[in-house]
Amino acid sequence: MKGNQKIIAALNKLLAYEMTASDQYFVHAHIYDDMGLAHLYDRIFHEHQEELEHAKVLIERIIFLQGTPDLGQRLPANLSREVPAMLQHDLDMELTVAAELKALIALCEQERDYVTREKLMPLLGDTEEDHIHWLEQQLGLIKLVGLPNYLQSQTRPGHPAS
C-alpha cells in the first residue's frame, strides 16, 4: 500500500529517536553492570530491548507503506557515568519520544491514517506508563532515601561487586 509521504517521514524521524534511546539504554545498562548495579542493569537492558521492539513496529509500518526505513539517523546520545544523571538523561529522552509520538499520532489523525495511529498508541502507552513513570520513580527514590541507600538497593547478593 502506497503511504502518505508526510507520515513515512515522521515515522522515520521517530525511528531515529527510538534507535537513539535504544543505544543510550544499551550503554547505560553496561555501565550499571560494570558498577555492580545488577538490578539497574536488568531493568535498563530490558528498556533497551523494548526500544528495539518499538523500532520494529515502526520499521514494519514504514515498509508496509512502501517507504524505506532510515536506520542511519541518530540523535546524539546523552551518556554519563553518574547514576542520577544517567536516569535523568534516559527520562529526558523518553519525554522527547513521547512528544514525538504525540505529534505523529496527531499527524495520523490529520491525514486520516487511523491504522498507523492505532499501531503507535501501544508505543505511547509503554513510553508514558512504563518507561517515564519508572524513571521518575527512581529519581524520586534517590531524593527520598538518598543516593547511597538507593545504590545499595540496586545490588544483588552474590554479584561480584556486592
C-alpha positions as CSV (number, residue, x, y, z in Angstrom):
1,M,0.0,0.0,0.0
2,K,1.4,3.4,-1.0
3,G,1.6,5.5,2.1
4,N,1.5,9.2,2.8
5,Q,5.0,10.7,2.5
6,K,4.5,13.0,5.4
7,I,3.7,10.0,7.7
8,I,6.6,8.0,6.3
9,A,9.0,10.9,7.0
10,A,7.6,11.3,10.5
11,L,7.8,7.5,11.2
12,N,11.5,7.7,10.1
13,K,12.1,10.7,12.4
14,L,10.5,8.7,15.3
15,L,12.6,5.7,14.3
16,A,15.8,7.8,14.8
17,Y,14.6,8.7,18.3
18,E,13.8,5.1,19.2
19,M,17.1,3.9,17.9
20,T,18.9,6.6,19.9
21,A,17.0,5.7,23.0
22,S,18.0,2.0,22.5
23,D,21.6,3.0,22.0
24,Q,21.6,5.1,25.1
25,Y,19.9,2.4,27.2
26,F,22.4,-0.1,25.9
27,V,25.4,1.9,27.0
28,H,23.9,2.8,30.4
29,A,23.0,-0.8,31.1
30,H,26.6,-1.8,30.6
31,I,27.8,1.0,32.8
32,Y,25.4,-0.2,35.5
33,D,26.7,-3.7,35.1
34,D,30.3,-2.5,35.4
35,M,29.4,-0.6,38.6
36,G,27.8,-3.8,40.0
37,L,24.3,-2.4,40.0
38,A,22.7,-5.6,38.8
39,H,19.1,-4.5,39.2
40,L,19.6,-1.3,37.2
41,Y,21.4,-3.3,34.6
42,D,18.5,-5.8,34.3
43,R,15.9,-3.0,34.0
44,I,17.8,-0.8,31.7
45,F,18.8,-3.6,29.4
46,H,15.1,-4.6,29.3
47,E,14.3,-1.0,28.3
48,H,16.9,-1.2,25.5
49,Q,15.2,-4.3,24.2
50,E,11.7,-2.6,24.4
51,E,13.1,0.3,22.3
52,L,14.2,-2.2,19.7
53,E,10.6,-3.6,19.7
54,H,9.3,-0.1,19.2
55,A,11.7,0.3,16.3
56,K,10.5,-3.0,14.8
57,V,6.9,-1.7,14.8
58,L,8.0,1.5,13.1
59,I,10.1,-0.3,10.5
60,E,7.3,-2.8,9.7
61,R,4.9,0.1,9.2
62,I,7.3,2.1,7.0
63,I,7.8,-0.9,4.8
64,F,4.1,-1.6,4.6
65,L,3.5,2.0,3.5
66,Q,6.2,1.3,0.8
67,G,8.7,3.6,2.4
68,T,12.4,2.9,3.2
69,P,13.4,2.7,6.9
70,D,16.3,5.1,7.6
71,L,18.5,3.4,10.2
72,G,21.3,5.7,9.5
73,Q,19.8,8.6,11.5
74,R,20.5,9.0,15.2
75,L,20.5,11.9,17.7
76,P,23.4,12.4,20.0
77,A,23.1,10.1,22.9
78,N,23.4,11.7,26.4
79,L,25.7,9.5,28.3
80,S,27.1,9.7,31.8
81,R,28.7,7.6,34.5
82,E,26.7,9.1,37.4
83,V,23.6,7.2,38.2
84,P,21.2,10.2,38.8
85,A,22.5,11.8,35.5
86,M,22.0,8.5,33.6
87,L,18.4,8.2,34.9
88,Q,17.7,11.9,34.0
89,H,19.2,11.5,30.5
90,D,17.0,8.5,29.9
91,L,14.0,10.3,31.3
92,D,14.7,13.3,29.1
93,M,14.9,11.0,26.0
94,E,11.6,9.3,26.9
95,L,9.9,12.7,27.3
96,T,11.1,13.7,23.9
97,V,10.0,10.4,22.4
98,A,6.6,10.8,24.0
99,A,6.3,14.3,22.5
100,E,7.3,13.0,19.0
101,L,4.8,10.1,19.3
102,K,2.0,12.5,20.2
103,A,2.9,14.8,17.2
104,L,2.9,11.8,14.9
105,I,-0.4,10.5,16.3
106,A,-1.9,14.0,15.6
107,L,-0.5,13.9,12.1
108,C,-2.0,10.5,11.5
109,E,-5.4,11.8,12.6
110,Q,-5.0,14.9,10.4
111,E,-4.1,12.7,7.4
112,R,-6.7,10.1,8.3
113,D,-4.3,7.2,8.7
114,Y,-6.0,5.6,11.6
115,V,-4.2,2.2,11.2
116,T,-0.8,3.9,11.8
117,R,-2.3,5.8,14.7
118,E,-3.5,2.5,16.3
119,K,-0.1,1.0,15.9
120,L,1.5,3.9,17.7
121,M,-0.9,4.0,20.6
122,P,0.7,1.0,22.4
123,L,4.2,2.6,22.0
124,L,2.9,5.8,23.6
125,G,1.4,3.7,26.5
126,D,4.8,1.9,27.0
127,T,6.6,5.2,26.9
128,E,4.4,7.1,29.3
129,E,3.1,4.4,31.6
130,D,6.2,2.2,31.8
131,H,9.4,4.0,30.8
132,I,8.7,7.6,32.0
133,H,6.9,6.5,35.2
134,W,9.6,4.1,36.2
135,L,12.4,6.6,35.6
136,E,10.5,9.3,37.6
137,Q,10.1,6.8,40.4
138,Q,13.8,6.1,40.5
139,L,14.8,9.7,40.6
140,G,12.2,10.2,43.3
141,L,13.6,7.3,45.3
142,I,17.1,8.8,45.2
143,K,15.7,12.1,46.7
144,L,13.6,10.1,49.3
145,V,16.2,7.6,50.5
146,G,19.5,9.2,49.4
147,L,21.9,8.1,46.7
148,P,23.9,5.7,48.8
149,N,20.8,3.8,50.0
150,Y,19.4,3.7,46.5
151,L,22.6,2.3,45.1
152,Q,22.7,-0.3,47.8
153,S,19.2,-1.4,46.8
154,Q,20.3,-1.9,43.2
155,T,23.0,-4.5,44.0
156,R,22.3,-8.2,44.0
157,P,23.8,-10.6,46.6
158,G,26.4,-12.8,45.1
159,H,27.1,-10.3,42.3
160,P,30.9,-9.7,42.1
161,A,30.6,-6.0,43.1
162,S,28.2,-6.7,46.1
